[in-house]
């Protein structure tokens, strides 16, 4: 499966959020969108999902996603926003089940495939013990994992996640990144990330954005080097390796 992004651009009222951007992304990997605040990462993710007005086209295996019906697009692409909160007292299992709505006819109950997908999604995100808890009683980190389970439950071939580990403790950050890497075995995962070590460790491809444009694209060790981090992040980094894995620590600012 190939996702083709052709000349996609996003203009808000007062500024250009994403300049014309073209990318071809293959399934079977995690692709990390990185860059400083305001670089256009989240806007590009929303544009791919069809959630903001944009120019350009997005196609999956040559079929334009903006040309089909909304249900087809919802089955093809799952999206997890940056701060996905629910404030009503529904059970966790019922919230995760919302991810199966694109697969069900209007008014139809869950099928055996729906139930299997819901249970699988909760296991992958380590929230099965929360299944009967009310959503409005969860901590911020628990809520973030439950919302990721909802996105997993879609079982879409394209998964878009915006800062999926931002509210999690170190243990659950590693667990969620492992789950995203496992999901990407037969799908495409595009993740907006700020933790550069996690991005470099779990993503096969890094797309670096700055001022609304892609300024570097490739393997982590090629994109996230000393020169690039100094130029676009304005930090002096500490770069190393541990157990053969990359380690990137922003050490001091370069003002």
C-alpha positions in Angstrom: 0.0 0.0 0.0 1.3 3.4 -1.0 0.1 6.8 0.3 0.8 9.6 -2.3 0.7 13.2 -1.1 0.8 15.5 -4.0 1.3 19.3 -3.6 -0.7 19.4 -0.4 -0.9 22.9 1.1 -2.8 24.5 4.0 -3.4 28.2 4.4 -5.1 29.6 7.5 -6.5 33.1 7.6 -3.3 34.8 8.9 -0.6 32.5 7.8 0.7 29.7 5.6 0.7 26.5 7.7 1.9 24.0 5.1 3.6 24.9 1.9 3.0 22.7 -1.2 4.3 19.3 0.0 4.7 16.0 -1.9 5.6 12.7 -0.3 5.2 9.0 -1.2 5.0 6.8 1.9 4.9 3.0 1.9 3.2 0.7 4.4 5.2 -1.5 6.7 6.9 1.3 8.6 6.5 4.1 11.1 7.1 7.5 9.6 7.8 10.3 12.1 6.9 13.9 11.4 9.3 16.0 13.4 10.3 19.7 13.7 10.0 22.7 16.0 6.7 24.1 17.2 4.8 25.8 14.5 6.6 23.9 11.7 3.3 22.6 10.2 3.4 19.0 11.4 -0.1 18.8 12.9 -1.5 20.8 10.0 0.0 18.4 7.5 -1.4 15.4 9.4 -4.9 17.0 9.5 -4.6 17.8 5.7 -3.8 14.1 5.0 -6.8 13.1 7.1 -9.1 15.6 5.2 -9.9 17.5 8.4 -8.8 21.0 7.2 -9.3 22.8 3.9 -6.3 22.2 1.7 -5.1 22.2 -1.9 -3.4 19.2 -3.6 -4.4 15.6 -3.4 -4.0 12.6 -1.2 -4.3 9.1 -2.7 -4.0 5.5 -1.4 -2.8 3.1 -4.1 -3.9 5.6 -6.8 -7.4 6.0 -5.4 -8.0 9.6 -4.3 -9.2 9.7 -0.7 -11.0 13.0 -1.1 -13.0 11.6 -4.0 -14.7 8.6 -2.2 -17.4 8.5 0.4 -16.6 9.4 4.0 -17.2 5.9 5.3 -14.6 4.5 2.9 -12.1 7.1 4.0 -12.8 6.4 7.6 -12.1 2.7 7.0 -8.9 3.5 5.2 -7.5 6.1 7.6 -7.7 6.3 11.4 -6.7 9.6 13.1 -5.7 10.4 16.7 -5.6 14.1 17.5 -3.2 15.8 19.8 -5.5 16.2 22.8 -8.3 13.7 22.4 -10.5 14.1 25.5 -14.0 12.8 26.2 -15.9 14.3 29.1 -18.9 12.0 29.3 -19.3 9.0 31.6 -19.2 6.2 29.1 -17.3 3.0 29.7 -13.8 2.6 28.2 -14.9 -0.4 26.1 -17.8 1.6 24.6 -15.4 4.4 23.7 -13.0 2.0 22.0 -15.9 0.5 20.2 -16.5 3.8 18.4 -13.5 2.9 16.2 -15.6 0.2 14.6 -18.4 2.5 13.4 -17.0 2.9 9.9 -17.4 -0.9 9.5 -21.0 -1.1 10.6 -24.2 -0.3 8.8 -26.4 2.4 10.5 -28.1 1.0 13.6 -26.3 -2.4 13.4 -24.8 -4.0 16.4 -21.2 -5.1 16.7 -20.2 -8.2 14.7 -17.8 -10.9 15.9 -15.0 -9.1 13.9 -15.9 -5.8 15.7 -15.6 -7.5 19.1 -12.3 -9.1 18.2 -10.9 -5.8 17.0 -12.0 -4.0 20.2 -10.4 -6.6 22.4 -7.2 -6.6 20.3 -7.0 -2.8 20.4 -7.3 -2.8 24.2 -4.7 -5.5 24.7 -2.2 -3.7 22.4 -2.5 -0.4 24.3 -2.6 -2.1 27.7 -6.1 -0.8 28.7 -8.0 -4.1 29.0 -8.0 -3.7 32.8 -9.8 -0.4 32.3 -12.6 -1.8 30.1 -15.4 -1.2 32.6 -14.1 2.1 34.0 -15.9 5.4 33.2 -13.9 7.5 30.7 -14.3 10.7 32.8 -12.6 9.0 35.8 -9.4 8.2 34.0 -6.0 10.0 34.4 -4.6 11.9 31.5 -2.2 9.1 30.5 -4.9 6.5 30.8 -7.2 8.6 28.6 -4.5 9.0 26.0 -4.0 5.2 25.8 -7.8 4.6 25.6 -8.1 7.0 22.7 -5.2 5.3 20.9 -7.1 2.0 21.4 -10.1 3.6 19.7 -7.9 4.5 16.7 -6.3 1.0 16.7 -9.8 -0.6 16.7 -10.5 0.8 13.2 -7.8 -1.5 11.9 -7.2 1.0 9.1 -4.2 0.5 6.7 -3.2 4.1 7.5 -2.9 5.3 11.1 -2.3 9.0 11.8 -1.3 9.9 15.3 -0.4 13.3 16.7 2.0 13.2 19.7 0.8 9.8 20.8 3.2 9.6 23.9 3.1 13.2 25.0 1.1 12.5 28.2 2.6 9.1 29.1 5.1 8.1 31.7 8.4 6.5 30.3 7.2 2.9 30.7 4.0 3.6 28.7 5.9 5.7 26.1 8.0 2.7 25.3 5.0 0.4 25.3 3.0 2.6 23.0 5.9 3.1 20.6 6.3 -0.7 20.5 2.6 -1.1 19.8 2.8 1.5 16.9 5.8 -0.4 15.5 3.9 -3.7 15.7 0.8 -2.0 14.0 3.1 -0.9 11.2 4.1 -4.4 10.3 1.3 -4.4 7.7 0.2 -0.8 7.7 1.5 2.7 7.5 1.8 4.7 10.7 2.5 8.5 10.5 3.3 10.0 13.9 3.9 13.6 14.8 6.6 13.4 17.5 8.8 15.7 19.7 10.8 13.1 21.5 13.7 12.7 19.0 15.2 9.6 20.6 11.9 7.7 20.4 11.4 9.0 16.8 14.9 7.9 15.8 14.6 4.5 17.6 11.1 3.4 16.4 10.6 5.2 13.0 12.2 3.9 9.8 11.8 7.3 8.1 12.0 10.8 9.5 10.3 13.8 7.8 11.6 17.0 9.2 9.5 20.1 8.8 10.3 23.8 9.3 8.3 26.9 8.5 5.6 24.8 6.7 8.0 22.9 4.4 9.8 19.6 4.4 13.5 20.4 4.8 14.9 16.8 5.3 13.6 13.4 4.7 15.2 10.0 5.1 16.7 7.5 7.6 16.9 8.8 11.2 20.7 8.8 11.3 20.9 10.9 8.2 18.2 13.5 9.1 18.7 13.9 12.9 22.4 14.8 12.8 24.3 17.5 14.7 24.2 20.0 11.9 20.4 19.7 11.3 19.5 19.8 14.9 21.5 22.9 15.4 20.1 24.6 12.4 16.4 23.8 12.8 15.9 23.2 16.5 18.5 25.7 17.7 20.0 23.3 20.2 23.4 21.8 20.8 22.6 18.0 21.0 24.3 15.2 22.7 24.3 12.3 20.2 25.1 8.7 21.2 24.0 5.1 21.1 22.9 2.6 23.6 22.5 -1.1 22.7 23.0 0.0 19.1 20.0 2.4 19.3 20.3 6.1 18.7 20.2 8.5 21.7 19.4 12.2 21.1 19.4 14.7 24.0 19.0 18.4 23.5 21.8 19.7 25.7 21.7 23.5 25.5 20.0 26.2 23.5 21.8 28.1 20.7 20.3 31.6 20.9 
